[in-house]
Amino acid sequence: MTMPALLRPSEILATMRGVGGWLEDSEAELLLAAAAWVTRGGGARTLVEIGSYQGRSTVVLGAALRALSPESRLYAIDPHQGTVGAADRRLSRGTPTFDAFCANIEGAGVARFVEPVRSLSYEVAWSRPIDLLFVDGLHDRLNVERDFRHFAPFLAPSAAVLFHDYASYYPGVVAFVDEIVAREGWEVAARAGSMIMVHRPEQQAAQPTPAQERVVSQVPL
Ligand SMILES: C[S@@+](CC[C@H](N)C(=O)[O-])C[C@H]1O[C@@H](n2cnc3c(N)ncnc32)[C@H](O)[C@@H]1O
């Protein structure tokens, strides 16, 4: 008998705690909730993670897809050179993380839902609609904005966008998120720890931007 892949949050969190990185339980829970939200209507969804490191957040999002939407995929973008921090504060250069990342997503049983993209976010040639974008690369204003803007034209009208480290220790993240909320029609949907999720209210979401229309007409769904 094949066992159904049930969503078991406490098991997912236990697996996550065994992976190096920087995600608290409450933040992981919000990632799970966001993944459940964007996959609720069924069909193949596209999730994008910027900044995977050793795969701590990747195993959480991958486990959500395994249980809720196995036809969906998580694109996990990271050059895996081991550089973390914020360019305007302190950058720490560690060891490359790709081998650990692969071992961790394999060990967590989520590798088949994850497409690793070994690149800087803004060098990825992207072309498909995105349902969930998780931004957790470098945490200075320039990099957060560059990560977001590179993918923003592809966000589906009802997409969820999550930023990690929305906190006083990374003022660039706070400044950028506050700006898109104040000026660009994004609304805070939820917060947990230093994770913040934003979305576009339904009315505005119903009006796709010209870029979204172009993308949707180009990509076979
Ligand atoms: C804070 S760590 C990510 C932590 C991870 N999400 C977790 O749950 O542990 C930041 C990662 O972002 C990656 N990174 C830095 N700049 C990037 C960029 N422009 N595009 C993609 N990844 C980037 C680094 O290589 C590093 O592995």
The ligand as an ORCA input file, in Angstrom:
! r2SCAN-3c Opt
* xyz 0 1
  C      21.013     33.726      4.574
  S      21.565     32.545      3.443
  C      20.073     31.710      3.011
  C      19.537     30.932      4.168
  C      18.517     29.867      3.812
  N      17.346     30.394      3.159
  C      18.136     29.111      5.054
  O      16.952     28.824      5.252
  O      19.032     28.783      5.813
  C      21.875     33.520      2.025
  C      22.228     32.753      0.782
  O      22.004     33.621     -0.322
  C      22.935     33.337     -1.315
  N      22.982     34.517     -2.189
  C      23.650     35.672     -2.008
  N      23.397     36.515     -3.018
  C      22.559     35.881     -3.851
  C      21.929     36.218     -5.095
  N      22.098     37.425     -5.657
  N      21.151     35.308     -5.683
  C      20.950     34.098     -5.109
  N      21.496     33.726     -3.934
  C      22.288     34.603     -3.328
  C      24.213     33.021     -0.586
  O      25.051     32.220     -1.388
  C      23.686     32.302      0.664
  O      23.738     30.905      0.514
*
